[in-house]
Amino acid sequence: MPTVLCDSCPLIALAKVGRLRLLLDLRGVVHITAEVYEEAVTFGHAMGAPDALTIRLFCQKHNWGMGTL
């Protein structure tokens, strides 16, 4: 099974275009680090980015905790 390490830019871009579900289509394990989550969600929220909430809710919906997807 392949392992995908997701960076904040693709994560944010997928959220902006409403395609985070593409991560569910990957055949393997997807990981994000706590730093990537912090950049995409925590800092994004502090800057008022609506995609930060989208990412957080997506992670919660799929029981993906901070640091791993």
N, C-alpha and C positions, 0 to 999 in steps of 0.2 A: 504494500500500500504506500503510495507516495505521501510525503509530508510537505505541506505548503506553509511557509512563513509569510504572513501577510504584513505589509508595511502600512503606515497610516495613509499615504497618498491613494493607493488603490481602494482602501477601505472607505475613505471619504468620498472618492469619485463614485464608487458604486452606490453609496448612500444618496449622493446628489442626484443621480439619475434613476433612483428607485430600483436598483438591481442587486441589492445585498443578497437576495435569494440565490444568485449565481454561486455564492459560497457553498450553499447546500448541495449544488450539483457536482461539486468536485468529488472525485472518487479517491478518498484518502482522508488524511487528518489535516485540519487547518488550525494553525496556531497564530495568535497575536501575543506579543509581549505586554507586560504591564505598562511599559513606556509608550508603546503604540496606542494602547487603549487610553492612557492618560492624555496623549496628544490629540487623539481623535475625539474623545468624549469630554474629558475634564477641561482641557484648554479650549476646545471647540465651544463648549457650553459657556465658559467664561467670556468668550468673544461673541456670544450670541448667534452662533452658527446653528441653524435648524437641523442640519444633518447630524450633529452631535447627539441630539435626542433620538433621532432615527436609529443610529448605531446602538445607543444604549438600550432602547426598547427591543431591537432585533436580538441583541445578545441575551437580554432577559427572557424574551419569548422562547428562545431555543436553549435556555439554561446554560448559556456560555458565560462562565464567570470571567472577571477581570484577569487578564493574563493568558487565558487559553480560549480558543474557540473549538 
